[in-house]
Amino acid sequence: MNIFATFKSRIDAVIGELAAEGALPAGLDLARVAAEPPREASHGDVTTNAAMVLAKPAGKAPKEIANLLVARLKKVADVTDASVAGPGFINLKLNDEIWRSGLRDVLTTGTSYGDGAPGQHGVINVEYVSANPTGPMHVGHARGAVVGDALARLLAKAGFTVTKEYYINDAGGQVDHVARALRARYLQALGKLSEEDVQGMLQRKEIMYGGDYLVPVAEALKARDGDKWAAATDDKVWIPVLRDFTVAYMMKAVKEDLEALGVHHDVFSSEKALVDAGKVDDALKFLENAGLTYTGVLEPPKGKTPDDWEPRPQLLFKATQFGDEVDRPVKKSDGSWTYFAGDIAYHKDKVDRGFNNLVNIWGADHGGYVKRVQAALKALTAGKGALDVQLCQMVRVLNNGEPVKMSKRAGTFVTLRDLLDEVGKDVVRFIMLTRKNDAPLDFDYAKVMEKSRENPVFYVQYAHARGRSVFRLAKEMFPAADLSDGGLAKADLARLTDPDEIGVLRTIANWPRTVEGAALAHEPHRLAFYMYELASQFHGLWNKGNEETHLRFLQPEDQSVSCARLALVRGVGLVIASGLAVFGVEPVEEMR
C-alpha cells in the first residue's frame, strides 16, 4: 500500500545484489536510506539518498555509488527512468500504472487505506488535557485536548497500541485554594455573605479562584449538606470535604465538555490516589536505592526564583546524570514532597503499568519542566523509556480580528463551551490542527466560518461534498452501472491519462507515507496540510473539467471514462474521510 516503502525495499534489494557481487561492501547499514517524493515534481516520482548516506561507510564517492545503483534501478519493475542529480541523489521516474494501482488499493481498503499493521509499533501512552479540576476548561485546554486526541488516533492508525490518559491534579495547594473559594460562595448561597463580602474574602485570602462558575457548585453543596459547614472553624475538617466535592463537580463538567468536543480517555489517573497509596514514597525510595538522590544545597538560580528552591539542605534527584541542567529538589526542608516528586511517582506508575513509550501534551507554560521529567523517566527505566513532551502554545480568540470578550461565567477567559457553542465541534477540532502545536494560533470566529479557499476546514469539506454530489448525478446518469467501491476498483483506470489526474493519483499514493511520518514525528497537523493540498488538486480538476469538456467527470456518451473518473473522485473522498476521522471530524455529504 505504501509505494515509497515498496521502493525503499527495492532499492535495498539492489544494494544487496551489488554487495553480493562485491561492488559494494557487505553489511552496510541501510537504516538511513530513504525513498520519498522529490521536492520538485519535474525531478521524477521517487528520489533516494542511498548513494549519499552509503558513501562514507562504503569508502566510495557518492556519484560512483549512484551510477552503480542507477544502472540496476533502471531494470526494476515500474521504473521508466533513473538518473543522478547533484552530488549523488538518484531520481526515479515510474510508469503511470503504479499510481493507478494505488487508487485500486484505496477503493479496495476504504478509509483504512494507510493503516499500519495493528501493534506493529508497540505500546504507547498519550496523556493529554489533564486540566486542574479547579474551573471550566478554556481554549488553551481545547487545543491540548484536540492535539492529544488527534495524535492518539493517528498513532492507532499507524499501528501503535494506544492508551489515552488524563491525569487529575487533585492534590496540592491549588485544590485547597479552590476549596476556600468555594466556602466563600457557599456562605453566599446560604445568605451569610454579600458579593462584596465574597470578593473581599477572596482577595484577603489571596485565593485565585473566584469566578461565577463556583456559584452552581456552592448551590449544589448547599443542596447536599445544608448549612453543615457554615460554622466550621477547623480547616483540616472542612477543606478536604469541600475540596473533594469541588473536584468531583468540576471533573463531571470537564468530562461533559470533552464529550461535546468528541474527546474520550481510556484512563483517568488521580494524583491524590497516588499520594494516598504511598506511591510518591515508593518512587523516591526507588531512586534512593539506585543511588540517585542526595541531600544538598542548590546554587541560587539566576533570574526568577522557582517555588522549589530553598537556600538550605534538601533531598535532591541527580537529574544532571540524565541530561537536565541542574539537580532537582524532591523533598523540601520541612519534609514535604515537591510537585516534581509527584510527577516522578506518576511516571513511575505509568512505567509499572507497562508503558515505556510516553507522550505528554502540556501547555507552553510547563516548558521548564520538560527536561526534569524526561530525566526522571530515564532514571526510572535505566534509559530504556522514551518521553516526548509536546507543548501547546496559546490560542487567541478573535472575531474579525478583534479580541473576543471573556466569558461572563469564567470571568477571565474564553471557555471551551463558548467556542463549541459558537462554531461547533468539527470546526474547533480542524482549526486547532492547522498549525503545529508549538506555534501560536489565532482562532477567528469570522474567518473559520468563511466559505472560501482561505478557510481550510471549509475547503477540505467542500472537496468531499463536491465528490458526493458527482455520485448523486452519476447514479441518475448510469443507473445500471456498479458504482460501489468494489465496482469502481474494476473500472478501466487506464483511461486516467491527463497529467493533472496523474498528479492527484500521486498525492493519494503518498497518504500512507504521510500517515506513518506524521505518527512517528508526533505531528498530526501534517495531515491538515496534506488534506488541503489534495482538496486543492481536486478543486483544480473540477474547474478544469468545467472549462475543458474532455475532463468532465461524467460524460453520458462514455461510461468507461466516467467510471474511471468516478473512481478517482471516490479515492479523493475516501482519503479525505480517512484524514478527517483522525481529526475526529465528520465528513459532510453536501454543503449548505
VEXTI-258005 format. One record per residue: x, y, z of N, C-alpha, C in turn. Coordinates in steps of 0.1 Angstrom, whole numbers, plus 5000, padded with zeros to 4 digits. Example, Ala and Ser with C-alpha at 12.3 -4.5 7.8 and 13.67 -1.06 7.14 Angstrom:
! VEXTI-258005
513249435078512349555078513249675078;512849785071513749895071512950005079;
//
This chain:
! VEXTI-258005
500849885000500050005000500950135000;502050125007502950245007503950234996;503750304985504550294973506050324976;506150424985507550474988508250364996;507550305005508150195013508550075004;507650054994507949944984509249974977;509450104972510650134965511850134974;511650174987512750164996513250014997;512349924997512649774997513449734985;512949794973513549754961515049814960;515149934965516549994965517449914974;516949884986517749794995518149664988;517249614980517549484974518649504963;518549614956519649634946520949654953;520949724965522249744972522749604977;521849524981522249384985522849304973;522249324962522849254950524249304947;524449434947525749484945526749444955;526349434968527249384978527549234976;526549164972526849014970527848994958;527849094949528849084938530149144941;530249214952531549274956531749414951;530649474945530749604940530649704952;529949664962529849744974530149654986;530649704997530949625009529749555015;529849445020528749375027528449435040;527249415045526849455058526649605060;526349675049526149825050524849845058;524849945067523649985074522750075065;521550015062520650085053519550165060;519650185073518550245080518350395076;519350455071519250595067518950615052;518850505045518450515031516950545030;516650645023515250685022514750685007;513450665006512850674993511650764995;511550874989510550974991510251054979;509151134979508851214968509851334967;510251364954511251474953510551604956;511351704959510851844962510151904950;510751874939510251934926509651814918;508351824914507751714906508451684893;509151794888509851774875511051684876;511551654889512651574891512351424890;511051394890510651254889509651214899;509551084903508451044912508950994925;510250944925510850894938512250944938;512750994949514151024950514750944962;516050914961516650844972518050904974;518450904987519650954992520750844993;520450724988521250604991522750624989;523050684977524450704974525150794984;524450894988524950994998525250935011;524350855017524550805030525450685031;525650615019526450505019527950535015;528150655010529450685005530550665015;530450725027531450715037531750565042;530650495046530950355050531350265039;531050295027531450215015532850255010;533350375015534650425010534650454996;533550504990533450544976532850684975;533050744964532450874961530950854959;530150944963528650934961528250914947;528850984938528450964924528850824918;529950774923530350634919529250534923;528850544936527750464941526450484933;526150614931524950654924524850584910;526050594903526050534889525850384890;526450314900526150174901524750144904;524050224912522650194916521750234904;522050344897521150384886521150274875;522350214872522350114862521449994865;521349964878520449854882518949894884;518750014889517450064892516650084879;517350104868516650124855515849994851;516349884856515749754853514749704863;514549784873513549744884512149774879;511249684883509849694879509249834881;508449884872507750004873508650134871;509950114870510850234868511050254853;510750374848510950404834512250484831;512750544842514050614840514650634854;515950634854516750664867517850754863;518150854871519250954868519851004881;521051054880521851104891521651264890;521451324902521351464903522251514914;522751634912523551704922524751614926;525051614939526251544943526151394944;524851344941524651194942523251154945;522351244945520951194946520451124934;519551034936519050954925517550974924;517151014911515751034909515250924900;514050874903513450764895512050814890;511850784877510550804871509850674870;508550674873507750554873506650554862;506250444859505150434849503850474856;502850524849501650574855500850464861;500950344857500150234862500350214877;501550244882501750224896500850314904;500650434899499750534906498350484905;497950424894496650374893496450254902;497450184904497350064914497150114928;497650234931497450294944496050334946;495350384935493950414936493150284938;493550174932492750054934492950004949;494050034955494250004969493250074977;493150204974492250294982490750234981;490350204969489050164966488750024973;489849944974489649814980489649814995;490449905001490549915016489750025022;489250125015488450225020489250315029;488650365040489250465049490450405057;490550275056491650205063492950215055;492850265043494050285034495050375042;496250325043497250395051497450345065;496550255069496750195083497950115084;498650125095499750025098499149895104;499949795104499549665110499349695125;498249645130497949665145499049625154;499549715162500649675172502049675166;502149705153503549695147504549785154;504049895159504949995165505049985181;504349885186504349875201503349955208;503549965221502550025230502950165234;502050255234502350395238501250455246;501650545255500650615264500650765260;499550815257499350955254498551025265;499151115272498451185283498251325278;496951375279496651505274495451565281;495251685280494351775287494851795301;494551705310495051705324494851835330;493751905328493452035333493252025348;493752125356493452125370491952125373;491352045382489852045384489452165393;489852285388489552405396488652505389;488252475377487452565370487052515356;486352585348485952545335487152525325;487052445315488052435305488052555296;489252605293489352725284489952685271;490152785262490552755248491952685248;492752725257494152655258493952505260;493052475270492852325272492252265259;491452345252490852285239491952245230;492952335228493952295219494752175223;495052165236495752045240494951915239;493651935241492651825240492651775226;492551865216492451825202493751765197;494851835200496151785196496351645202;496151625215496351495221495451385215;494151425213493251325208493551285194;493851385185494251355171495551275170;496451305179497751235179497451085183;496651065193496350925197495650855186;494750915179494050855167495050825156;495950915154496950905143497950785147;498350785159499250675163498550535162;497250525165496550405164496450365149;496150465140496050435126497350385120;498450435126499850405121500250265126;499550205136499950075141500450065155;500250175163500550175177499350115185;499650055196498550025206498550135216;497450215216497450345223496550345235;497050405246496250425258496150575259;494950635260494750775261494450805276;495250895282495150915297494951065300;494251085311494051215317494551205332;495451295336495951305349495251415357;494551375367493751465375494751525386;495051655386495851725396494951765408;494651655416493651685427494351675440;495651705441496351715453497251845453;497551895464498352015464497652145467;498352255467497852375471496652435463;496652405449495652465441494252425444;494152295448492752245451492352295465;493352315474492952375487492452525485;493152595476492752735473491252735468;490952645459489552645453488552605464;488952515473488052485484487752605492;488752685495488552815503487652905495;487852915482486952995474485552945474;485352815473484052755473483352785486;484052785497483452815510482852955510;483553055504483053185503481753195495;481753125484480553115476479453035483;479752935491478852865499478152945509;478953025516478353115526477453225519;477853265507477053355500475653285496;475753155492474553085489473553075501;474153065513473453055525472853185530;473253295522472753425526473553495537;474753445540475553495550476653595546;476853605532477853695527477253765514;477553885512477253955500478353935490;478053975477479053965467480254045471;480054155476481154245481481954175492;481254105501481954035511482753915506;482253845496482953735489484153785483;484053895475485253945468486353985478;485954045489486854095499487553975505;486753865508487353745514488353675504;487953675492488853605482490153685481;490053815481491353895479492153885492;491453885504492253885516492953755518;492353645513492953515514493953485503;493953575493494853565482494453435474;493153415473492653295465492553335451;493053245442493053275428491753235421;490853165427489653105421488453175427;487853265419486653335424485553365414;485653305402484753325391483353285395;482353325387480953295389480753145387;481653075381481452925378481452855392;481852915403481752845416480352865422;479552955417478252975422477352845422;477252775410476452655410477052545418;478352545420479052445428478652465443;478552595447478152625460476752585462;475852615452474452575454474252425455;475052355448475052205448475452155462;476552225468476952185481475852215492;475252335490474152375499473052275498;472652225486471552135484471951995491;473151965491473551835497473751845512;474351945517474751945531474052055539;473252135533472552245540473652345545;473552385558474452475564475552405573;475752285570476652205579478052265580;478552335570479952385570479952535573;478852595576478752735578479652785590;479552715601480252755613481552675615;481952595605483152515607484352605608;485152575618486352655620487652585618;487652455619488852375617489052335602;489952415596490052385581490652255578;491152175588491652045585490451945583;489251995588488051915587487251955574;487052085572486152125561486852135548;488152175548488852185535488852055527;489151935533489151815525487751785519;486651815527485351785522484951875510;485252005511484952095500485852075489;487052035491488052005480487551885472;487151775479486651665472485351685464;484551775470483251805464483551885451;484451985452484752065440485351985429;486351895433487051815423485951725415;485151665423484151575417483151655407;482751775412481851855404482551905391;483751955393484552005381484851895371;485251785376485651675367484351625359;483251635365482051595358481851705347;482051825350481951935339482951915329;484251885333485251865323484951755313;484451645319484151525310482951555301;482051645305480951685297481451775285;482351865288482951945278483751865268;484551765273485351685264484451595256;483351555261482351475253481851555242;481551685245481051775234482051805224;483351795227484451815218484851685211;484151575215484551445209485751385214;486151415226487451365232487051265243;487751145242487451045252488850985256;488850955269490150895275489850755280;490850675279490750535284490950525299;491850615304492250615318492150755324;491650765337491750885345492550855357;493750915358494650885370494551005379;494550975392494351075403495651095410;496151225411497351255418497151225433;495951255438495651225452495651075455;495150995446495150855448496650805449;497450855440498950815441499550855454;499250975459499851015472499250925483;497950905483497350825494497850685494;498150635482498650495481500150485485;500750595488502250595492503150575480;502650605468503450585456504550695454;504350815460505450915460506550865468;506250805480507350755488508050635481;507250555475507850435468508750485457;508350585449509150625438510550685442;510450765453511650825458512550725465;511950625471512750515476513450435465;512850425454513450355442514650435438;514550565437515650645433516750645443;516350645456517350645467518150515466;517450405464518150265464519050255452;518750335441519650335429520750435431;520850505442521950595444521750725437;520450765434520250885425519650995433;519750995446519351115454520351145464;520451265469521351305479520851435486;521351465497520951585504522051695501;521551805496522551915493521852045492;522552155489522052285488522352335474;521252375467521452415453521952565453;522652595442523052735440521852815437;521852945441520653025438520553045423;519353025418519153045404519253185399;519553205386519653335380518253375376;517953495378516553545373515553505383;514353465378513253435387513453315396;513153325408513453215418512253115417;512452985414511452895413510852855427;509652805427509052765440509752665448;510552575441511152465448512552485452;513052615451514452645455514452695470;515352645478515452685491516952695494;517352805502518852825505519252735517;518852605517519152515528519152375523;519652285530519752145526518352085522;518352025510517051955505517551815500;516551725498516751605491516651635476;517751595469517851635455517951505447;517351515435517451405425518651435415;519451345412520651365403520251375389;519451475386518951495372519951525362;521151585366522151615357522751495351;522651375358523151255352522351205340;521151265338520251225327519851335318;520751435317520551545307519951675312;519651685324519051815329520151905333;519852035334520852135336521352135351;520452115360520752115374520051995381;520551955393519851855401518551925406;517551835409516251895412515751855426;515151945433514651905447513451815446;513351715454512251625455511551635469;512351685479511751705492512251835498;511251915504511652045509512252025523;512852125528513452115541512452085553;511152115550510152085561509651945560;510251865550509851725549508751695539;508151805534507051775524507651755510;506951675502507451655488507151775479;508051795469507851895459506851845449;506451935441505451905430506151805420;507451825418508251735410508251585415;508251575428508251435434506951365429;505851435429504551375425504651335410;505351425402505551385388506351265386;507351245394508151125393507351005397;506551015407505650905411504650865400;504150965394503150945383503750875371;504950915367505550855356506050715359;506450695372506850555376505650465375;504450525379503250445379502950405364;503150495355502950455341503950345337;505150355341506150255337505750125343;505350125356504850005363503649935356;502850025349501749965341502149925327;503449925324503849865311504149965300;504250095304504450195294505850255295;506650225285508050285284508050395274;507050395265506950495254505850585257;506150715261505150805266505150935258;503950995256503851125251502951205261;503451325264502651415273502351545265;501051585265500751715258500551815269;501351915270501352015280501152155274;500752245283500652385279502152445279;502252545271503652605269504252655282;503352685292503852735305504552625313;504552505309505252395315506552365309;506952445300508252415292509452395301;509452465313510652445322510652315329;509652235328509552105335509951995326;510152015313510251905304511551825307;512651895308513951815309514051735322;513451795333513551725346512651595345;511551605339510651485339511251385329;511851425318512451335309513651265316;514451345324515551285332515051185342;513851215348513351115358512950985351;512350995339511950875332513150795328;514150855324515450785320515950705333;515850775344516350715357515450595360;514150615359513250505363513250385354;513750405341513750295332515150255327;516150295335517550265331517850305317;517250425313517550475299516750415288;515850315291515050245281513750315277;513350405286512050475284512250595275;511150635268511150755260509950845263;510250965266509151065269509251175259;508251195251508151315242507151415248;507551535251506551635256506251735245;505051735241504551835231503951955238;504452075236503952195242502952265233;501852305238500852375230500852525234;501152605224501152745226499752805227;499752935231498452995234497553015221;496253025224495253045213494653185216;494653275206493953395207492653385200;491553415207490253415201489853555197;489553565184489153685177487853675170;487353795166486253805157486453915148;486753885135487153985125488354065130;489253995136490554045140490554115154;489354125160489254195173489154085184;489854105195489754005206488353985211;487953865213486653835218486653855233;485553915238485353935252485353805260;485853815272486053705281484653645285;484653525288483353455293482853525305;481553555306480953615318481053515329;480853385326480853285336482153265342;483253255334484553225338485253355344;484953465338485453595344486753635338;487653545334488953595330489453525317;488553435311489053365299487853315291;488053285278487053225270487053075272;485853025275485752875278485652795266;486052665267485852575256484352565252;483452575262482052565258481652685250;482152805253481952925245482252895230;483452835228483952815215483052715208;482652605214481852505208480452555205;479852635214478552695211478552785199;479752855197479852955186479952885173;480852785171481252735158481052585156;480852515167480652365166481952285167;481852165171482952075174483852055162;483352025150484251995139485152115135;484552235135485352355132486452375142;486152355155487152375165488252275164;487952145161488952045160489852065148;489252095137490052105125491052225126;490452345130491252465131492452455141;492152385152493252365162494452285156;494252215145495252135139495852185126;495552315124496152375112497452445114;497952445126499252495129499952395138;501252385137502052305147501752345161;501652255170501152285183502052385191;503352395187504252485194504252625188;503352645179503252785173501952845178;501952975181500653045185499653035174;498353035178497253015169496253125171;495753185160494653275161493353205157;492353205165491153145162490053255160;489853295147488953405144487553355140;486553385148485253335145484753365131;485053485126484553515113485353435102;486653425104487453355094487153205093;486853145105486652995104485352965099;484453055097483153035091483053075077;484053135072484153185058483953065048;483353085037483252985026484253025015;485553005018486553045009487752955010;488652965000489852885000490752915012;490553035018491353075029490953005042;489852945042489352865054489552725051;490652665057490952525054489852425057;489152445068488152345071487052345060;486552465056485652465045486152405032;487452445029487952405016488052255015;488452185026488652045026487251975026;486352025034484951965035484251985021;484552105015483852135002484352024991;485551994992486051894983485351754985;485151714997484451595000482951604995;482351714998480951734994480751734979;481751804972481651804958481751664952;482551584958482751444953481451374955;480751394966479451324968478451364958;478451494955477451544945477651484931;478951454928479151394915478551254915;478651184926478051044927476551054926;475951154932474451164931474051184917;474751254909474451274895474751144887;475851084891476250964883475250854885;474650844896473550734898472350754889;472150884886471050914877471450894863;472650924860473150914846473450774842;473950694851474350554848473650454858;472350444857471650374868471950224868;472450164857472850024857474249994861;475050104862476550084865476750044879;477749964882478249934895479150044901;478550134908479350244913479850224928;479750104932480350074945481850084945;482450084956483950094957484549974950;483949854952484449734945484249734930;483149794926482849804912483849904905;484050014912484950114906486450064906;486849984915488149924915488449844902;487349794896487449714884487349804871;487149934873487050024862488350024854;488250074841489450084833490250214837;491050204847491750314852492850364842;493150294832494050334821493450454814;492150484816491550604809491950734817;492650714828493150834836494550864830;494650964822495950984815496351134816;495451224819495751364820496751384831;497751474828498851504839498251544852;497151624852496551664865495851544872;495351454864494751334871495851254877;496951234870498051154875498651224887;498651364887499151434899498251404911;496951394910496151364921496451224926;496651124916496950994920498250984928;499251064924500551064931500251114946;499451214947499151264961498451154969;497451094963496750984970497750874974;498650844966499650734969500550774980;500750904983501550954993500950955007;499650915008498850915020499450825031;499750695027500350605038501650655043;502450715035503750765039503550885048;502550965045502251085053501751045067;500850945067500350895080501450845089;502350765083503450705091504450815096;504750905087505751005090505151105101;503951135100503251225110503151155123;502851025123502750955135504150945143;505150905135506450885141507051025146;506651135140507151265144506251325154;505051265157504051315167503551455162;503251465149502851595143501551575135;500351565142499151545134498851655125;499351775127499051895118499451865104;500451775102500851745088499651695080;498751625086497551575079496651695074;496651805081495851915077496451975064;497851985064498452035052498251945040;498351815042498151715032496651725026;495651725035494351735030494051855023;494651965027494452095020495052085006;496152025005496852004991495951914982;495451804988494651714980493351784976;492751854985491551924981491752034970;492952094971493252194961493452134948;494052024947494251954934492851904929;492051854938490651814933489851934928;489852044935489152164930489652204917;491052194915491652224902491052134891;490952004894490351914884488951964881;488151994891486752034889486652154880;487552254883487552374874487952344860;488952264859489452224846488352154838;487652074845486551994839485452084834;485252194840484252294836484652374824;485952384823486552464812486852384799;487252264801487652174790486752044791;485952034781484951924782485551784784;486851764779487451624780487751584794;487751684803488051644817486751644826;485651654820484451654828484351514835;483951514848483951384855482951284849;481751334844480751254839480551294824;480651194816480351204801479351104797;478151144795477051054792477350954780;478151004771478450924759479650824761;480250834773481450754775481450704790;480750594792480650544806481950494811;482850444802484150394807485050504813;485150614806485950724812485250784824;483950784824483250834835483450754848;483450624846483750534858485150544863;486050564853487450584858487650714866;486950814861487050944869486250944882;485150864882484450844894485250774904;486050674899487050604908488050704915;488450794906489350904911488750994922;487451034919486751114928486551044941;486150914940485950834952487250814960;488350804953489650784960489950914968;489751024962489951154969489051164981;487751124980486851134991487251045002;487650914999488050825009489250865017;490250925010491450975017491151095026;490251185021489851295029489051255041;488151155039487451095051488351035061;489350965056490350895065491051005073;491451115067492151215074491251285084;490051315080489051375089488751285101;488751155099488551065110489651075121;490851085116491951105125491751235133;491251335127490951465133489751465142;488951355141487651345148486651435142;486651455129485751545122484851465112;483651495112482651415103482751475089;482951395079482951455065481551485061;481351595054479951635051479551585037;478351555035477851505022477451615013;477051725018476751845010476951965018;477252075011477452205018476152285017;475852345028474652425029474952575030;
//
